[in-house]
Structures are given as structure tokens and as C-alpha cells.
Amino acid sequence: MSLKILGIDPGSRTTGYAILVEDKGTYKAEICDVLQMAQMDDHNERLQYIFDEVSKIVKLHKPDQCAVETPIYGVDPLAMLKLGRAQAAAILAITNSGITVSEYYPKAIKKAITGNGNASKKQVAFMLDKMMKLPDKKIKADATDALAVAWCHLTNSNKISAANGVKKMHQNNRKSSWSAFVDDNPDRVKKH
């Protein structure tokens, strides 16, 4: 049985989205695209557009799980506020469909793909291309970021087997707790 994960990279002018499909250990990007709002002057109009379009994507593609990148810093407070609103519009569209949403920080996403939380966008795109089948057309950067969000969620949901060398980590890029370590490594725990 296949698993579909919707990944969202929210933005107030461009929002990336991607559907990652895992089927019996193979991975492919079913969709990798962006919502363009740069031509819209009104911020509220952009938010409504994000909400409406993400709602349509969820209804059309019926993802099993959804994940969204969480913005964490920015030079301009107003830009961060707008970015947070774009994230909220996408999250509300998803949760209104009855699907829970997981959030991941940028460093955790990069680390899930490349093993390095400070990797460049180019490195992330290169690794995604090596790990799965991508659409034939050129993928925009925000769409690649959304696919990376979906992959991060897949790895954090423990959907990739330990045989592939991926361990479950907290989404905030810290080391797992002791209880998670014990669960993941029962052979290394001494019984008294």
C-alpha cells in the first residue's frame, strides 16, 4: 500500500507544494509545483488564494499525511509576519480536510536529506534527485523545498526502514531523547 505525503514550503509570494509517494520502498514526486501570488497586491487576497489552492490540492490528491516548513528567523519582522500568515493559511486548509499537519524547521529538513543542517538548496535538490523519481520538467526552488519537507516528514515518521540507515530524530534537530534511543536500540540496553 502506498503512502502519500503533501509537503508545503509556505511563502507570501510563492508557496511550494509537493506530493511524495512511497510505495514498497520506492519513492517518487507525484507533483512538484508552486502557487504564484507575486502578481497579487493585496496580502489578504494572497492568503485566501493559498487557502483555496491548498484545499483543492488536498481534495484532488488525497494525501495521507501533511508537513509544512516552519519559518524561524528573518531580518524584516513584517516579512516574517506575512510568512507566518501564509503558513497558517496552508495549515488551516489542510486541517479543515481532517488531516493533521507536522511542522519542521529548515535545518531539520536539510539534515534529513543531506545529513547536514547547513546544506545549500543546491545540495538538497541534488540529493532529492538521487533518492527518488522526479517529474521530467524543471522544478522550481520552492517546489524542491516542499518535496524536501515531505521527505523530512517521511523519515521522521519512521516510514523508512532502519536498514536504509535513517534514524528517527526530533524535528527540531536535537538528539533524540533517552527513551527514543532505548526504543531504537534495544540490543544496546542492559537488562538488570
C-alpha positions in Angstrom: 0.0 0.0 0.0 1.4 3.4 -1.0 1.8 6.4 1.3 1.2 10.0 0.0 2.7 12.9 1.9 2.0 16.5 1.0 4.9 18.9 1.7 4.4 22.7 1.8 7.0 25.4 1.7 4.9 28.5 2.6 5.6 31.9 1.2 3.5 35.0 0.8 4.5 35.5 -2.8 5.4 31.9 -3.8 4.3 28.7 -2.0 5.9 25.5 -3.0 4.0 22.2 -2.7 4.9 18.6 -3.5 3.3 15.1 -3.2 5.8 12.4 -2.3 4.7 8.9 -2.8 6.3 5.9 -1.1 5.4 2.5 -2.5 7.2 -0.6 -1.3 10.5 1.1 -0.7 10.5 3.2 -3.9 9.9 7.0 -3.9 8.6 9.4 -6.4 7.5 13.0 -6.6 4.0 12.8 -7.9 3.7 16.6 -8.1 6.3 19.3 -7.5 5.0 22.8 -8.2 4.4 26.3 -6.8 1.5 28.7 -6.2 2.4 32.1 -7.6 1.0 35.2 -5.8 3.5 37.8 -6.8 1.0 39.5 -9.2 -1.5 40.0 -6.3 -1.0 43.3 -4.5 -3.3 42.6 -1.5 -1.9 40.4 1.2 -5.3 39.1 2.3 -6.0 38.1 -1.3 -2.8 36.1 -1.3 -3.7 34.3 1.9 -7.2 33.4 0.6 -5.5 32.1 -2.6 -3.1 29.9 -0.6 -6.0 28.6 1.5 -8.2 27.9 -1.6 -5.5 26.3 -3.7 -4.1 24.1 -0.9 -7.7 23.0 -0.1 -8.0 21.9 -3.8 -4.7 20.1 -3.7 -5.7 18.1 -0.7 -9.1 17.3 -2.2 -7.6 16.3 -5.5 -4.6 14.3 -4.4 -5.9 12.9 -1.0 -2.6 12.8 0.9 -2.3 10.5 3.9 -0.1 12.9 5.8 1.0 16.5 5.5 4.0 18.6 6.6 4.9 22.3 6.5 8.1 24.1 6.9 8.2 26.4 9.9 9.8 29.8 9.4 12.2 30.6 12.3 14.0 33.9 11.6 14.2 36.8 9.3 15.7 40.3 9.0 12.4 42.0 8.4 9.7 41.5 11.1 6.9 42.4 8.7 8.1 39.8 6.2 8.2 37.2 8.9 4.6 38.1 9.9 3.5 37.6 6.3 5.3 34.3 6.1 3.7 33.1 9.3 0.3 34.1 7.9 1.0 32.2 4.7 1.9 29.1 6.8 -1.3 29.5 8.8 -3.4 29.7 5.6 -1.9 26.4 4.3 -2.2 24.7 7.7 -5.9 25.7 8.0 -6.6 24.4 4.5 -5.1 21.0 5.5 -6.6 20.7 8.9 -10.1 21.7 7.5 -9.8 18.5 5.5 -9.3 16.4 8.7 -5.6 15.8 8.2 -3.1 16.6 10.9 -0.1 18.7 10.0 3.5 18.2 11.2 5.9 21.2 11.2 9.7 21.0 10.6 12.4 23.6 10.9 14.6 24.3 7.9 17.8 22.8 9.5 15.9 19.6 10.3 14.7 19.3 6.7 18.2 19.8 5.3 19.6 17.3 7.7 17.0 14.7 6.8 18.1 14.9 3.1 21.8 15.6 3.2 22.9 14.8 6.7 23.9 18.5 7.1 21.5 21.1 8.6 23.5 23.8 6.9 23.4 22.3 3.4 22.7 24.6 0.4 19.4 24.5 -1.6 21.5 23.1 -4.5 22.8 20.2 -2.3 19.3 19.4 -1.2 18.0 19.4 -4.8 20.9 17.2 -5.9 20.2 14.6 -3.1 16.4 14.5 -3.8 17.2 13.8 -7.5 19.3 10.8 -6.4 16.8 9.5 -3.9 13.6 9.4 -6.0 12.0 9.8 -9.4 11.3 13.4 -10.1 8.9 14.9 -12.7 10.5 15.5 -16.1 10.0 19.2 -16.1 12.4 21.7 -14.4 11.4 22.0 -10.7 11.3 25.5 -9.1 13.3 26.0 -5.9 10.2 26.4 -3.7 8.7 23.2 -5.1 12.0 21.4 -4.3 11.9 22.8 -0.8 8.3 21.4 -0.4 9.5 18.0 -1.6 12.3 18.2 1.0 9.6 18.9 3.7 7.7 15.8 2.6 10.9 13.7 2.7 11.8 15.0 6.2 8.3 14.0 7.4 8.7 10.6 5.9 12.0 10.0 7.7 10.7 11.4 10.9 7.6 9.3 10.7 9.9 6.2 10.7 8.5 5.2 7.4 11.9 4.4 6.0 13.3 1.2 7.4 16.3 1.3 9.7 18.0 -0.9 7.1 18.3 2.3 5.0 20.3 3.9 7.8 17.8 6.6 8.8 17.2 7.0 12.5 14.2 8.9 13.9 15.2 12.3 15.2 13.2 15.1 16.8 12.1 17.6 14.2 13.9 20.4 15.9 17.3 18.9 15.0 18.3 17.9 18.6 19.4 14.5 19.5 16.7 12.0 20.4 15.6 11.5 24.0 16.9 8.6 26.0 13.6 6.8 25.7 13.7 7.1 21.9 17.3 5.8 21.9 16.2 2.8 24.0 13.3 2.2 21.6 15.6 2.4 18.6 18.4 0.3 20.1 17.0 -2.5 22.3 20.1 -4.6 21.6 22.3 -1.9 23.3 20.4 -1.8 26.6 21.5 -4.0 29.5 18.7 -5.7 31.4 19.2 -6.0 35.2 
